[in-house]
Amino acid sequence: MKKLNLALALAVAAITAFAAPLAHADSYPESVEGNWAVTGNRSNGTLSITSQGAPGTGKCPAIIGTIYGDAVQGFYCPGSGRIHFVRKLSNNTTIQAWTGQLSDTGTVLRMGGMYSSVDVFFGGNLGEYNFQARK
């Protein structure tokens, strides 16, 4: 029985030692401003977040910018890493809604999630699609 307990204790210690470096989500960046290389449903482009509300203006300050050349507006929650924005045409028609999560590798910021295409007249297909971005 003592051998089993020792083996179990060593296994738990080994798992803890190797798993600890992988746990990287201590906190999320305060700001998502800047240019992100984005791929949405295999279409590459740029997500440019040009403005974010000041910290302290709410738990999830507003963001504005562009994606694929169209306007975006939404919010980013630094406490949880959650981001949400809508893509709008020049006539202010909302064509897509994007929701994602940030992660920080220590050197690269990453974002991933889903977007919904909500306007068939835009020329795309209705439905949900994956996206990823890095800064």
Backbone bond lengths (Angstrom), bond angles and torsions (degrees), N, CA, C in turn:
res aa  C-N    CA-C-N  psi(-1)  N-CA   C-N-CA  omega(-1)  CA-C   N-CA-C  phi
1 M - - - 1.447 - - 1.521 111.09 -
2 K 1.372 115.95 -38.57 1.455 119.29 179.25 1.515 111.19 -63.68
3 K 1.338 116.98 -36.20 1.463 120.76 178.88 1.520 110.83 -66.22
4 L 1.325 116.57 -39.24 1.457 121.15 178.36 1.525 110.81 -65.16
5 N 1.318 117.52 -43.91 1.461 121.49 178.38 1.522 110.92 -63.91
6 L 1.328 117.52 -40.99 1.469 121.37 178.51 1.522 110.19 -64.72
7 A 1.327 117.09 -43.82 1.464 121.12 179.27 1.525 110.53 -63.16
8 L 1.315 116.48 -42.22 1.461 120.62 178.25 1.521 111.12 -63.85
9 A 1.318 117.90 -43.42 1.469 122.19 178.94 1.520 110.55 -62.80
10 L 1.326 117.73 -41.94 1.469 121.40 178.81 1.534 110.72 -66.24
11 A 1.318 117.17 -39.31 1.463 120.52 178.54 1.521 111.15 -63.95
12 V 1.327 117.15 -44.25 1.470 120.90 178.21 1.529 110.48 -63.14
13 A 1.314 117.55 -42.22 1.469 121.08 179.12 1.522 110.78 -63.37
14 A 1.328 117.48 -41.39 1.458 120.71 179.91 1.523 111.27 -65.93
15 I 1.322 116.97 -43.67 1.464 120.57 178.60 1.522 110.48 -62.23
16 T 1.314 116.97 -44.06 1.461 121.26 179.25 1.519 111.18 -63.09
17 A 1.307 117.42 -42.19 1.471 121.12 -178.67 1.513 111.60 -65.05
18 F 1.326 117.80 -39.92 1.456 120.26 -178.22 1.521 112.40 -82.59
19 A 1.303 119.03 -26.71 1.456 121.79 -178.28 1.518 112.35 -81.12
20 A 1.311 118.07 -29.70 1.462 121.38 -175.09 1.524 113.17 -56.16
21 P 1.359 120.56 -44.83 1.456 118.92 -179.41 1.523 113.81 -64.84
22 L 1.336 118.39 -20.66 1.448 121.10 -178.60 1.527 112.40 -79.45
23 A 1.299 118.00 -21.85 1.459 121.22 -179.00 1.518 108.75 -77.85
24 H 1.349 115.97 100.49 1.457 121.33 -173.08 1.520 114.45 -112.74
25 A 1.302 118.06 -3.34 1.454 119.92 -171.82 1.524 111.92 -91.76
26 D 1.340 116.90 55.79 1.457 120.87 175.85 1.516 110.65 -65.58
27 S 1.323 114.20 -47.65 1.447 119.85 -177.06 1.518 108.47 -153.02
28 Y 1.316 115.25 171.05 1.450 121.69 -179.57 1.525 107.64 -117.48
29 P 1.326 117.65 158.45 1.462 118.70 -179.63 1.526 111.33 -63.70
30 E 1.308 115.98 146.78 1.469 120.50 177.44 1.522 111.62 -67.83
31 S 1.342 116.84 -29.32 1.460 120.78 -175.54 1.526 110.98 -130.04
32 V 1.329 115.46 145.25 1.466 121.45 173.87 1.528 110.79 -113.27
33 E 1.334 116.28 10.45 1.462 119.99 179.55 1.520 110.84 -60.30
34 G 1.323 115.22 145.99 1.457 121.44 178.04 1.517 110.83 124.40
35 N 1.336 114.42 -173.62 1.461 121.11 -178.08 1.515 110.82 -99.27
36 W 1.317 115.44 132.55 1.449 124.10 179.41 1.528 108.44 -117.81
37 A 1.316 117.65 134.38 1.468 121.89 171.08 1.517 106.24 -79.56
38 V 1.323 116.47 117.60 1.464 120.75 -173.99 1.524 110.72 -118.56
39 T 1.322 115.06 144.32 1.455 122.28 171.28 1.519 107.12 -127.25
40 G 1.315 115.71 112.87 1.458 121.95 177.95 1.514 109.32 -113.83
41 N 1.324 117.26 113.26 1.463 122.38 -179.00 1.533 110.86 50.37
42 R 1.298 116.51 47.69 1.474 125.29 177.15 1.530 113.85 72.53
43 S 1.323 119.42 9.61 1.462 122.33 175.46 1.522 108.60 -102.87
44 N 1.333 116.64 116.43 1.464 121.91 -178.88 1.522 110.77 -85.54
45 G 1.316 115.91 145.28 1.452 121.11 178.27 1.511 111.26 -173.37
46 T 1.314 115.50 -159.61 1.460 121.67 -178.45 1.522 110.17 -125.82
47 L 1.320 114.88 131.34 1.458 122.60 167.51 1.517 105.26 -101.16
48 S 1.316 116.75 114.88 1.460 121.65 -179.51 1.525 108.28 -112.74
49 I 1.329 116.03 109.53 1.463 120.53 177.30 1.522 106.56 -95.67
50 T 1.323 115.47 110.06 1.457 121.07 -171.63 1.522 113.56 -95.13
51 S 1.337 116.94 -17.42 1.451 119.13 -178.69 1.521 109.91 -152.57
52 Q 1.330 114.75 139.94 1.458 121.74 174.70 1.509 107.64 -135.62
53 G 1.323 116.59 135.89 1.456 120.58 177.63 1.515 110.99 -55.73
54 A 1.308 116.46 151.98 1.461 121.73 -177.36 1.524 111.14 -66.36
55 P 1.333 117.11 145.14 1.465 119.47 174.23 1.530 109.45 -56.04
56 G 1.294 115.80 143.02 1.454 119.75 -178.82 1.512 112.79 92.30
57 T 1.363 117.37 -6.08 1.461 120.10 177.99 1.523 110.94 -90.09
58 G 1.283 116.20 14.37 1.457 122.34 -178.81 1.510 108.93 139.88
59 K 1.293 115.44 163.05 1.457 119.05 -179.67 1.521 111.44 -66.99
60 C 1.305 117.40 -27.56 1.462 122.56 -177.66 1.530 109.68 -132.25
61 P 1.336 117.50 83.85 1.462 120.63 -177.27 1.532 112.85 -61.37
62 A 1.322 115.34 151.10 1.459 122.41 179.03 1.527 110.95 -67.44
63 I 1.335 115.71 148.06 1.466 122.21 173.31 1.520 108.37 -128.03
64 I 1.333 115.43 150.05 1.466 121.74 172.58 1.515 108.32 -140.08
65 G 1.327 114.99 159.10 1.459 120.33 179.29 1.511 110.55 167.53
66 T 1.345 115.90 -145.62 1.459 121.71 -179.98 1.526 109.87 -142.12
67 I 1.322 115.12 155.20 1.458 122.29 169.96 1.523 107.15 -141.30
68 Y 1.306 116.64 131.49 1.467 122.08 -176.15 1.528 111.02 51.72
69 G 1.330 117.20 29.19 1.456 122.43 178.47 1.520 115.02 86.43
70 D 1.319 118.40 -6.33 1.466 122.19 179.10 1.532 110.13 -100.28
71 A 1.315 115.99 155.09 1.470 121.62 -178.32 1.529 111.51 -68.49
72 V 1.341 114.74 145.64 1.464 121.07 171.29 1.516 109.13 -129.72
73 Q 1.315 115.38 149.29 1.459 121.63 171.91 1.514 107.73 -148.13
74 G 1.335 115.07 144.00 1.454 119.09 -178.41 1.512 111.10 178.83
75 F 1.345 116.34 -141.67 1.458 120.78 -179.18 1.525 110.14 -149.77
76 Y 1.332 114.82 159.91 1.455 123.12 174.73 1.525 107.70 -134.02
77 C 1.322 116.68 133.64 1.465 122.65 -178.90 1.529 109.81 -106.95
78 P 1.340 119.05 98.32 1.458 120.97 -178.52 1.527 114.03 -60.52
79 G 1.316 117.78 -26.37 1.457 120.65 -179.17 1.520 113.76 -71.74
80 S 1.346 116.64 -27.06 1.466 120.35 -177.30 1.524 113.34 -120.03
81 G 1.331 117.70 -12.71 1.460 121.16 -177.25 1.520 113.39 80.20
82 R 1.318 117.98 9.77 1.462 122.57 -178.04 1.518 110.06 -82.80
83 I 1.341 116.09 138.28 1.458 121.54 176.84 1.526 108.82 -132.15
84 H 1.318 116.05 142.43 1.459 121.40 177.57 1.522 107.87 -147.76
85 F 1.340 115.50 135.02 1.459 119.69 175.87 1.518 109.54 -154.88
86 V 1.331 114.83 161.44 1.460 121.03 175.22 1.520 108.57 -113.79
87 R 1.317 114.74 147.14 1.471 122.42 176.15 1.517 107.36 -100.69
88 K 1.350 115.32 130.86 1.462 120.51 -175.00 1.527 110.81 -126.59
89 L 1.315 115.15 144.45 1.464 120.64 173.69 1.523 109.56 -78.19
90 S 1.330 116.86 171.96 1.468 120.85 -177.90 1.523 112.48 -62.13
91 N 1.333 118.30 -23.44 1.474 120.68 177.79 1.533 111.83 -88.18
92 N 1.347 117.13 11.79 1.463 125.38 177.08 1.532 113.87 75.18
93 T 1.323 117.88 13.11 1.462 121.86 176.40 1.526 108.93 -77.07
94 T 1.324 116.90 125.63 1.465 121.60 175.78 1.517 108.75 -76.75
95 I 1.342 116.28 125.96 1.459 119.98 -178.70 1.530 112.97 -113.49
96 Q 1.333 116.93 -22.60 1.460 120.26 -179.56 1.521 109.81 -147.52
97 A 1.342 115.33 150.35 1.462 122.44 173.28 1.524 107.91 -123.08
98 W 1.333 117.09 124.31 1.465 123.73 -175.32 1.528 109.73 -112.70
99 T 1.323 117.23 133.73 1.459 123.01 176.58 1.524 108.22 -135.38
100 G 1.326 116.17 129.56 1.454 119.16 -178.14 1.509 113.49 -150.08
101 Q 1.309 113.91 -175.61 1.454 123.66 -177.37 1.520 108.52 -135.05
102 L 1.321 117.19 137.53 1.456 121.11 176.37 1.514 110.83 -90.87
103 S 1.322 115.49 154.12 1.459 122.10 169.78 1.516 106.89 -142.65
104 D 1.305 115.39 153.35 1.458 121.84 -175.39 1.521 108.58 -126.90
105 T 1.342 116.79 116.03 1.462 120.57 179.72 1.516 111.67 -84.25
106 G 1.302 116.96 -3.32 1.458 120.92 -175.70 1.518 111.83 102.75
107 T 1.337 116.51 -27.54 1.461 120.53 177.74 1.526 111.92 -126.37
108 V 1.327 116.50 -26.47 1.461 121.48 -177.40 1.517 109.23 -126.91
109 L 1.324 116.09 134.75 1.464 120.19 172.09 1.520 107.56 -90.47
110 R 1.316 115.63 135.31 1.460 121.21 178.61 1.525 109.52 -125.45
111 M 1.318 113.93 152.87 1.449 121.79 178.99 1.522 106.51 -138.80
112 G 1.303 117.08 138.98 1.454 119.79 176.97 1.502 110.31 -150.79
113 G 1.325 115.81 153.33 1.453 119.15 179.08 1.508 111.79 170.69
114 M 1.312 114.63 -149.37 1.469 122.83 -176.93 1.523 109.36 -129.61
115 Y 1.340 114.70 151.40 1.455 118.43 168.18 1.519 108.44 -129.98
116 S 1.308 114.71 151.27 1.457 121.75 178.67 1.508 108.85 -110.84
117 S 1.304 116.10 130.60 1.453 121.73 173.34 1.525 106.31 -87.98
118 V 1.336 116.93 120.59 1.466 120.84 -171.11 1.523 114.21 -117.57
119 D 1.345 118.57 3.89 1.460 120.63 -178.88 1.522 109.07 -135.16
120 V 1.319 117.03 106.03 1.454 122.18 -177.49 1.527 111.99 -65.91
121 F 1.325 118.57 -25.48 1.456 122.03 -178.94 1.524 112.47 -71.44
122 F 1.313 116.27 -13.50 1.465 120.94 177.23 1.525 111.01 -67.10
123 G 1.294 117.45 -22.81 1.455 120.19 -179.99 1.516 113.30 108.66
124 G 1.318 117.28 -6.17 1.459 120.71 177.75 1.515 110.55 -97.60
125 N 1.304 115.40 -177.65 1.452 121.05 176.77 1.517 109.56 -98.47
126 L 1.328 116.10 141.21 1.449 119.89 174.86 1.523 108.84 -64.72
127 G 1.313 116.39 149.44 1.458 120.22 177.60 1.506 111.93 140.47
128 E 1.337 115.03 -174.14 1.461 121.99 179.50 1.526 109.91 -111.75
129 Y 1.338 115.04 142.85 1.456 121.53 -176.80 1.522 109.36 -139.42
130 N 1.321 116.27 153.55 1.456 120.11 180.00 1.531 111.15 -84.67
131 F 1.323 115.71 157.33 1.466 120.67 171.80 1.522 109.11 -145.79
132 Q 1.324 113.66 158.15 1.462 121.16 172.79 1.524 107.63 -145.88
133 A 1.326 115.07 153.31 1.465 120.33 179.84 1.523 108.58 -149.05
134 R 1.328 115.35 155.70 1.454 120.06 175.76 1.516 109.85 -144.05
135 K 1.331 114.22 149.28 1.468 121.10 -178.63 1.514 107.52 -130.57
